[in-house]
């Protein structure tokens, strides 16, 4: 079950109050990308569009009082806020505009909608998931832990 983008924004605001709307939209890009790459499904249903400045999410902002309940969704939000929220809007914009999903959506003749498949693939690429200078676990390490936990559940 997916959440609304507005619920994700509310969860981000709880973890890091005072973020401006444009930065929240940019953080939604990273949240959706990481969630698609890690979980194989969208974090929220609303469409995301490439703009001259970065991205916008359809239907945001709206008043949405439904909180995130999924532990997976909350983990994604926590990860994105920790990893990206301290970056300046200019740095976030640079990262987004350098991405293949944004570039594909801004090509002449294409629509501005960012495709979830492109976003998932971008966030699954080895440069994102296996950076040796990053303290996050690699895909192989994550798979090892998941296999271990699955074997423990079967016992």
mmCIF file of the C-alpha atoms, coordinates in Angstrom:
data_MODEL
# 
_entry.id   MODEL 
# 
loop_
_atom_site.group_PDB 
_atom_site.id 
_atom_site.type_symbol 
_atom_site.label_atom_id 
_atom_site.label_alt_id 
_atom_site.label_comp_id 
_atom_site.label_asym_id 
_atom_site.label_entity_id 
_atom_site.label_seq_id 
_atom_site.pdbx_PDB_ins_code 
_atom_site.Cartn_x 
_atom_site.Cartn_y 
_atom_site.Cartn_z 
_atom_site.occupancy 
_atom_site.B_iso_or_equiv 
_atom_site.pdbx_formal_charge 
_atom_site.auth_seq_id 
_atom_site.auth_comp_id 
_atom_site.auth_asym_id 
_atom_site.auth_atom_id 
_atom_site.pdbx_PDB_model_num 
ATOM 1   C CA . UNK A 1 1   ? 0.000  0.000   0.000   1.00 0.00 ? 1   UNK A CA 1 
ATOM 2   C CA . UNK A 1 2   ? 1.374  3.382   -0.947  1.00 0.00 ? 2   UNK A CA 1 
ATOM 3   C CA . UNK A 1 3   ? 1.055  6.605   0.987   1.00 0.00 ? 3   UNK A CA 1 
ATOM 4   C CA . UNK A 1 4   ? 0.328  10.051  -0.316  1.00 0.00 ? 4   UNK A CA 1 
ATOM 5   C CA . UNK A 1 5   ? 3.155  12.436  -1.116  1.00 0.00 ? 5   UNK A CA 1 
ATOM 6   C CA . UNK A 1 6   ? 1.611  14.818  1.405   1.00 0.00 ? 6   UNK A CA 1 
ATOM 7   C CA . UNK A 1 7   ? 1.903  12.161  4.134   1.00 0.00 ? 7   UNK A CA 1 
ATOM 8   C CA . UNK A 1 8   ? 5.557  11.696  3.213   1.00 0.00 ? 8   UNK A CA 1 
ATOM 9   C CA . UNK A 1 9   ? 6.100  15.457  3.421   1.00 0.00 ? 9   UNK A CA 1 
ATOM 10  C CA . UNK A 1 10  ? 4.437  15.523  6.843   1.00 0.00 ? 10  UNK A CA 1 
ATOM 11  C CA . UNK A 1 11  ? 6.771  12.751  8.028   1.00 0.00 ? 11  UNK A CA 1 
ATOM 12  C CA . UNK A 1 12  ? 9.768  14.676  6.689   1.00 0.00 ? 12  UNK A CA 1 
ATOM 13  C CA . UNK A 1 13  ? 8.563  17.787  8.494   1.00 0.00 ? 13  UNK A CA 1 
ATOM 14  C CA . UNK A 1 14  ? 8.361  15.845  11.745  1.00 0.00 ? 14  UNK A CA 1 
ATOM 15  C CA . UNK A 1 15  ? 11.975 14.757  11.391  1.00 0.00 ? 15  UNK A CA 1 
ATOM 16  C CA . UNK A 1 16  ? 13.262 18.085  10.083  1.00 0.00 ? 16  UNK A CA 1 
ATOM 17  C CA . UNK A 1 17  ? 10.901 21.003  10.733  1.00 0.00 ? 17  UNK A CA 1 
ATOM 18  C CA . UNK A 1 18  ? 11.125 24.165  8.684   1.00 0.00 ? 18  UNK A CA 1 
ATOM 19  C CA . UNK A 1 19  ? 11.988 22.704  5.273   1.00 0.00 ? 19  UNK A CA 1 
ATOM 20  C CA . UNK A 1 20  ? 10.714 24.891  2.443   1.00 0.00 ? 20  UNK A CA 1 
ATOM 21  C CA . UNK A 1 21  ? 8.254  23.509  -0.147  1.00 0.00 ? 21  UNK A CA 1 
ATOM 22  C CA . UNK A 1 22  ? 10.750 23.437  -3.051  1.00 0.00 ? 22  UNK A CA 1 
ATOM 23  C CA . UNK A 1 23  ? 13.242 21.463  -0.967  1.00 0.00 ? 23  UNK A CA 1 
ATOM 24  C CA . UNK A 1 24  ? 10.510 19.053  0.143   1.00 0.00 ? 24  UNK A CA 1 
ATOM 25  C CA . UNK A 1 25  ? 9.635  18.371  -3.510  1.00 0.00 ? 25  UNK A CA 1 
ATOM 26  C CA . UNK A 1 26  ? 13.291 17.629  -4.207  1.00 0.00 ? 26  UNK A CA 1 
ATOM 27  C CA . UNK A 1 27  ? 13.466 15.318  -1.190  1.00 0.00 ? 27  UNK A CA 1 
ATOM 28  C CA . UNK A 1 28  ? 10.396 13.495  -2.546  1.00 0.00 ? 28  UNK A CA 1 
ATOM 29  C CA . UNK A 1 29  ? 12.471 12.688  -5.638  1.00 0.00 ? 29  UNK A CA 1 
ATOM 30  C CA . UNK A 1 30  ? 15.084 10.954  -3.491  1.00 0.00 ? 30  UNK A CA 1 
ATOM 31  C CA . UNK A 1 31  ? 12.527 9.276   -1.245  1.00 0.00 ? 31  UNK A CA 1 
ATOM 32  C CA . UNK A 1 32  ? 10.600 7.849   -4.181  1.00 0.00 ? 32  UNK A CA 1 
ATOM 33  C CA . UNK A 1 33  ? 13.814 6.742   -5.910  1.00 0.00 ? 33  UNK A CA 1 
ATOM 34  C CA . UNK A 1 34  ? 15.266 4.995   -2.883  1.00 0.00 ? 34  UNK A CA 1 
ATOM 35  C CA . UNK A 1 35  ? 11.947 3.359   -2.018  1.00 0.00 ? 35  UNK A CA 1 
ATOM 36  C CA . UNK A 1 36  ? 11.454 2.074   -5.565  1.00 0.00 ? 36  UNK A CA 1 
ATOM 37  C CA . UNK A 1 37  ? 15.024 0.764   -5.673  1.00 0.00 ? 37  UNK A CA 1 
ATOM 38  C CA . UNK A 1 38  ? 14.915 -0.891  -2.264  1.00 0.00 ? 38  UNK A CA 1 
ATOM 39  C CA . UNK A 1 39  ? 11.300 -2.021  -1.976  1.00 0.00 ? 39  UNK A CA 1 
ATOM 40  C CA . UNK A 1 40  ? 10.296 -2.452  -5.623  1.00 0.00 ? 40  UNK A CA 1 
ATOM 41  C CA . UNK A 1 41  ? 7.185  -0.319  -5.253  1.00 0.00 ? 41  UNK A CA 1 
ATOM 42  C CA . UNK A 1 42  ? 6.279  3.344   -5.099  1.00 0.00 ? 42  UNK A CA 1 
ATOM 43  C CA . UNK A 1 43  ? 6.316  5.213   -1.805  1.00 0.00 ? 43  UNK A CA 1 
ATOM 44  C CA . UNK A 1 44  ? 3.507  7.483   -3.047  1.00 0.00 ? 44  UNK A CA 1 
ATOM 45  C CA . UNK A 1 45  ? 1.158  7.429   -6.048  1.00 0.00 ? 45  UNK A CA 1 
ATOM 46  C CA . UNK A 1 46  ? 1.255  11.039  -7.215  1.00 0.00 ? 46  UNK A CA 1 
ATOM 47  C CA . UNK A 1 47  ? 3.124  11.714  -10.448 1.00 0.00 ? 47  UNK A CA 1 
ATOM 48  C CA . UNK A 1 48  ? 6.408  13.595  -10.404 1.00 0.00 ? 48  UNK A CA 1 
ATOM 49  C CA . UNK A 1 49  ? 7.384  16.037  -13.143 1.00 0.00 ? 49  UNK A CA 1 
ATOM 50  C CA . UNK A 1 50  ? 10.738 17.435  -14.226 1.00 0.00 ? 50  UNK A CA 1 
ATOM 51  C CA . UNK A 1 51  ? 10.764 21.221  -14.168 1.00 0.00 ? 51  UNK A CA 1 
ATOM 52  C CA . UNK A 1 52  ? 13.316 23.823  -15.126 1.00 0.00 ? 52  UNK A CA 1 
ATOM 53  C CA . UNK A 1 53  ? 14.320 24.150  -11.465 1.00 0.00 ? 53  UNK A CA 1 
ATOM 54  C CA . UNK A 1 54  ? 14.145 20.457  -10.412 1.00 0.00 ? 54  UNK A CA 1 
ATOM 55  C CA . UNK A 1 55  ? 10.906 18.527  -9.793  1.00 0.00 ? 55  UNK A CA 1 
ATOM 56  C CA . UNK A 1 56  ? 7.317  19.008  -8.725  1.00 0.00 ? 56  UNK A CA 1 
ATOM 57  C CA . UNK A 1 57  ? 4.907  16.408  -7.427  1.00 0.00 ? 57  UNK A CA 1 
ATOM 58  C CA . UNK A 1 58  ? 1.307  16.505  -8.571  1.00 0.00 ? 58  UNK A CA 1 
ATOM 59  C CA . UNK A 1 59  ? -1.195 17.527  -5.891  1.00 0.00 ? 59  UNK A CA 1 
ATOM 60  C CA . UNK A 1 60  ? 1.365  18.798  -3.384  1.00 0.00 ? 60  UNK A CA 1 
ATOM 61  C CA . UNK A 1 61  ? 0.857  20.563  -1.090  1.00 0.00 ? 61  UNK A CA 1 
ATOM 62  C CA . UNK A 1 62  ? -2.542 19.607  0.216   1.00 0.00 ? 62  UNK A CA 1 
ATOM 63  C CA . UNK A 1 63  ? -3.722 19.138  3.719   1.00 0.00 ? 63  UNK A CA 1 
ATOM 64  C CA . UNK A 1 64  ? -3.256 15.464  4.448   1.00 0.00 ? 64  UNK A CA 1 
ATOM 65  C CA . UNK A 1 65  ? -3.574 14.350  8.008   1.00 0.00 ? 65  UNK A CA 1 
ATOM 66  C CA . UNK A 1 66  ? -3.080 10.644  7.360   1.00 0.00 ? 66  UNK A CA 1 
ATOM 67  C CA . UNK A 1 67  ? 0.237  9.701   8.949   1.00 0.00 ? 67  UNK A CA 1 
ATOM 68  C CA . UNK A 1 68  ? 2.648  7.159   7.535   1.00 0.00 ? 68  UNK A CA 1 
ATOM 69  C CA . UNK A 1 69  ? 2.136  3.802   9.204   1.00 0.00 ? 69  UNK A CA 1 
ATOM 70  C CA . UNK A 1 70  ? 4.405  1.539   7.222   1.00 0.00 ? 70  UNK A CA 1 
ATOM 71  C CA . UNK A 1 71  ? 7.750  0.898   8.881   1.00 0.00 ? 71  UNK A CA 1 
ATOM 72  C CA . UNK A 1 72  ? 9.284  0.638   5.408   1.00 0.00 ? 72  UNK A CA 1 
ATOM 73  C CA . UNK A 1 73  ? 7.941  4.080   4.451   1.00 0.00 ? 73  UNK A CA 1 
ATOM 74  C CA . UNK A 1 74  ? 9.119  5.632   7.711   1.00 0.00 ? 74  UNK A CA 1 
ATOM 75  C CA . UNK A 1 75  ? 12.556 4.061   7.243   1.00 0.00 ? 75  UNK A CA 1 
ATOM 76  C CA . UNK A 1 76  ? 12.806 5.519   3.739   1.00 0.00 ? 76  UNK A CA 1 
ATOM 77  C CA . UNK A 1 77  ? 11.807 8.964   4.992   1.00 0.00 ? 77  UNK A CA 1 
ATOM 78  C CA . UNK A 1 78  ? 14.307 8.786   7.862   1.00 0.00 ? 78  UNK A CA 1 
ATOM 79  C CA . UNK A 1 79  ? 17.089 7.702   5.518   1.00 0.00 ? 79  UNK A CA 1 
ATOM 80  C CA . UNK A 1 80  ? 16.374 10.455  2.981   1.00 0.00 ? 80  UNK A CA 1 
ATOM 81  C CA . UNK A 1 81  ? 16.103 13.177  5.617   1.00 0.00 ? 81  UNK A CA 1 
ATOM 82  C CA . UNK A 1 82  ? 19.386 12.035  7.188   1.00 0.00 ? 82  UNK A CA 1 
ATOM 83  C CA . UNK A 1 83  ? 21.245 11.717  3.893   1.00 0.00 ? 83  UNK A CA 1 
ATOM 84  C CA . UNK A 1 84  ? 19.919 14.670  1.889   1.00 0.00 ? 84  UNK A CA 1 
ATOM 85  C CA . UNK A 1 85  ? 18.158 17.327  3.988   1.00 0.00 ? 85  UNK A CA 1 
ATOM 86  C CA . UNK A 1 86  ? 21.356 19.111  5.027   1.00 0.00 ? 86  UNK A CA 1 
ATOM 87  C CA . UNK A 1 87  ? 22.296 19.680  1.387   1.00 0.00 ? 87  UNK A CA 1 
ATOM 88  C CA . UNK A 1 88  ? 21.539 23.067  -0.075  1.00 0.00 ? 88  UNK A CA 1 
ATOM 89  C CA . UNK A 1 89  ? 18.707 23.403  -2.578  1.00 0.00 ? 89  UNK A CA 1 
ATOM 90  C CA . UNK A 1 90  ? 21.333 24.120  -5.261  1.00 0.00 ? 90  UNK A CA 1 
ATOM 91  C CA . UNK A 1 91  ? 23.163 20.864  -4.454  1.00 0.00 ? 91  UNK A CA 1 
ATOM 92  C CA . UNK A 1 92  ? 19.920 18.872  -4.498  1.00 0.00 ? 92  UNK A CA 1 
ATOM 93  C CA . UNK A 1 93  ? 18.963 20.481  -7.810  1.00 0.00 ? 93  UNK A CA 1 
ATOM 94  C CA . UNK A 1 94  ? 22.371 19.556  -9.277  1.00 0.00 ? 94  UNK A CA 1 
ATOM 95  C CA . UNK A 1 95  ? 21.986 15.934  -8.195  1.00 0.00 ? 95  UNK A CA 1 
ATOM 96  C CA . UNK A 1 96  ? 18.477 15.742  -9.645  1.00 0.00 ? 96  UNK A CA 1 
ATOM 97  C CA . UNK A 1 97  ? 19.390 17.400  -12.937 1.00 0.00 ? 97  UNK A CA 1 
ATOM 98  C CA . UNK A 1 98  ? 22.389 15.077  -13.346 1.00 0.00 ? 98  UNK A CA 1 
ATOM 99  C CA . UNK A 1 99  ? 20.125 12.036  -13.008 1.00 0.00 ? 99  UNK A CA 1 
ATOM 100 C CA . UNK A 1 100 ? 18.967 9.990   -15.977 1.00 0.00 ? 100 UNK A CA 1 
ATOM 101 C CA . UNK A 1 101 ? 15.270 10.123  -14.925 1.00 0.00 ? 101 UNK A CA 1 
ATOM 102 C CA . UNK A 1 102 ? 15.240 13.931  -14.932 1.00 0.00 ? 102 UNK A CA 1 
ATOM 103 C CA . UNK A 1 103 ? 17.214 14.140  -18.178 1.00 0.00 ? 103 UNK A CA 1 
ATOM 104 C CA . UNK A 1 104 ? 14.892 11.649  -19.913 1.00 0.00 ? 104 UNK A CA 1 
ATOM 105 C CA . UNK A 1 105 ? 11.853 13.693  -18.843 1.00 0.00 ? 105 UNK A CA 1 
ATOM 106 C CA . UNK A 1 106 ? 13.345 16.932  -20.174 1.00 0.00 ? 106 UNK A CA 1 
ATOM 107 C CA . UNK A 1 107 ? 14.419 15.640  -23.592 1.00 0.00 ? 107 UNK A CA 1 
ATOM 108 C CA . UNK A 1 108 ? 12.734 17.375  -26.503 1.00 0.00 ? 108 UNK A CA 1 
ATOM 109 C CA . UNK A 1 109 ? 9.681  15.401  -27.565 1.00 0.00 ? 109 UNK A CA 1 
ATOM 110 C CA . UNK A 1 110 ? 9.239  13.629  -24.252 1.00 0.00 ? 110 UNK A CA 1 
ATOM 111 C CA . UNK A 1 111 ? 6.732  14.486  -21.579 1.00 0.00 ? 111 UNK A CA 1 
ATOM 112 C CA . UNK A 1 112 ? 7.908  16.007  -18.303 1.00 0.00 ? 112 UNK A CA 1 
ATOM 113 C CA . UNK A 1 113 ? 6.638  13.077  -16.220 1.00 0.00 ? 113 UNK A CA 1 
ATOM 114 C CA . UNK A 1 114 ? 9.411  11.174  -14.466 1.00 0.00 ? 114 UNK A CA 1 
ATOM 115 C CA . UNK A 1 115 ? 8.943  7.461   -15.018 1.00 0.00 ? 115 UNK A CA 1 
ATOM 116 C CA . UNK A 1 116 ? 9.134  5.242   -11.939 1.00 0.00 ? 116 UNK A CA 1 
ATOM 117 C CA . UNK A 1 117 ? 11.117 2.595   -13.856 1.00 0.00 ? 117 UNK A CA 1 
ATOM 118 C CA . UNK A 1 118 ? 13.793 5.173   -14.714 1.00 0.00 ? 118 UNK A CA 1 
ATOM 119 C CA . UNK A 1 119 ? 13.879 6.371   -11.112 1.00 0.00 ? 119 UNK A CA 1 
ATOM 120 C CA . UNK A 1 120 ? 14.158 2.816   -9.753  1.00 0.00 ? 120 UNK A CA 1 
ATOM 121 C CA . UNK A 1 121 ? 16.944 1.941   -12.182 1.00 0.00 ? 121 UNK A CA 1 
ATOM 122 C CA . UNK A 1 122 ? 18.865 5.131   -11.363 1.00 0.00 ? 122 UNK A CA 1 
ATOM 123 C CA . UNK A 1 123 ? 18.808 4.423   -7.643  1.00 0.00 ? 123 UNK A CA 1 
ATOM 124 C CA . UNK A 1 124 ? 19.783 0.769   -8.176  1.00 0.00 ? 124 UNK A CA 1 
ATOM 125 C CA . UNK A 1 125 ? 22.892 1.503   -10.208 1.00 0.00 ? 125 UNK A CA 1 
ATOM 126 C CA . UNK A 1 126 ? 26.180 0.334   -8.645  1.00 0.00 ? 126 UNK A CA 1 
ATOM 127 C CA . UNK A 1 127 ? 27.454 3.899   -8.196  1.00 0.00 ? 127 UNK A CA 1 
ATOM 128 C CA . UNK A 1 128 ? 24.528 4.501   -5.852  1.00 0.00 ? 128 UNK A CA 1 
ATOM 129 C CA . UNK A 1 129 ? 24.465 1.207   -4.023  1.00 0.00 ? 129 UNK A CA 1 
ATOM 130 C CA . UNK A 1 130 ? 28.113 0.091   -3.821  1.00 0.00 ? 130 UNK A CA 1 
ATOM 131 C CA . UNK A 1 131 ? 30.124 3.245   -3.168  1.00 0.00 ? 131 UNK A CA 1 
ATOM 132 C CA . UNK A 1 132 ? 33.240 2.113   -1.236  1.00 0.00 ? 132 UNK A CA 1 
ATOM 133 C CA . UNK A 1 133 ? 33.528 5.522   0.431   1.00 0.00 ? 133 UNK A CA 1 
ATOM 134 C CA . UNK A 1 134 ? 29.983 5.324   1.723   1.00 0.00 ? 134 UNK A CA 1 
ATOM 135 C CA . UNK A 1 135 ? 29.316 3.835   5.132   1.00 0.00 ? 135 UNK A CA 1 
ATOM 136 C CA . UNK A 1 136 ? 26.016 2.321   3.995   1.00 0.00 ? 136 UNK A CA 1 
ATOM 137 C CA . UNK A 1 137 ? 25.991 -1.435  3.393   1.00 0.00 ? 137 UNK A CA 1 
ATOM 138 C CA . UNK A 1 138 ? 26.499 -2.646  -0.174  1.00 0.00 ? 138 UNK A CA 1 
ATOM 139 C CA . UNK A 1 139 ? 23.887 -4.714  -1.998  1.00 0.00 ? 139 UNK A CA 1 
ATOM 140 C CA . UNK A 1 140 ? 25.861 -7.878  -1.223  1.00 0.00 ? 140 UNK A CA 1 
ATOM 141 C CA . UNK A 1 141 ? 25.952 -7.036  2.493   1.00 0.00 ? 141 UNK A CA 1 
ATOM 142 C CA . UNK A 1 142 ? 22.227 -6.270  2.541   1.00 0.00 ? 142 UNK A CA 1 
ATOM 143 C CA . UNK A 1 143 ? 21.458 -9.557  0.756   1.00 0.00 ? 143 UNK A CA 1 
ATOM 144 C CA . UNK A 1 144 ? 23.600 -11.465 3.257   1.00 0.00 ? 144 UNK A CA 1 
ATOM 145 C CA . UNK A 1 145 ? 21.743 -9.957  6.217   1.00 0.00 ? 145 UNK A CA 1 
ATOM 146 C CA . UNK A 1 146 ? 18.337 -10.538 4.581   1.00 0.00 ? 146 UNK A CA 1 
ATOM 147 C CA . UNK A 1 147 ? 19.229 -14.196 3.900   1.00 0.00 ? 147 UNK A CA 1 
ATOM 148 C CA . UNK A 1 148 ? 20.364 -14.624 7.478   1.00 0.00 ? 148 UNK A CA 1 
ATOM 149 C CA . UNK A 1 149 ? 17.159 -13.089 8.866   1.00 0.00 ? 149 UNK A CA 1 
ATOM 150 C CA . UNK A 1 150 ? 15.021 -15.215 6.546   1.00 0.00 ? 150 UNK A CA 1 
ATOM 151 C CA . UNK A 1 151 ? 16.806 -18.368 7.711   1.00 0.00 ? 151 UNK A CA 1 
ATOM 152 C CA . UNK A 1 152 ? 16.231 -17.381 11.348  1.00 0.00 ? 152 UNK A CA 1 
ATOM 153 C CA . UNK A 1 153 ? 12.487 -16.963 10.679  1.00 0.00 ? 153 UNK A CA 1 
ATOM 154 C CA . UNK A 1 154 ? 12.285 -20.467 9.213   1.00 0.00 ? 154 UNK A CA 1 
ATOM 155 C CA . UNK A 1 155 ? 13.801 -22.016 12.334  1.00 0.00 ? 155 UNK A CA 1 
# 
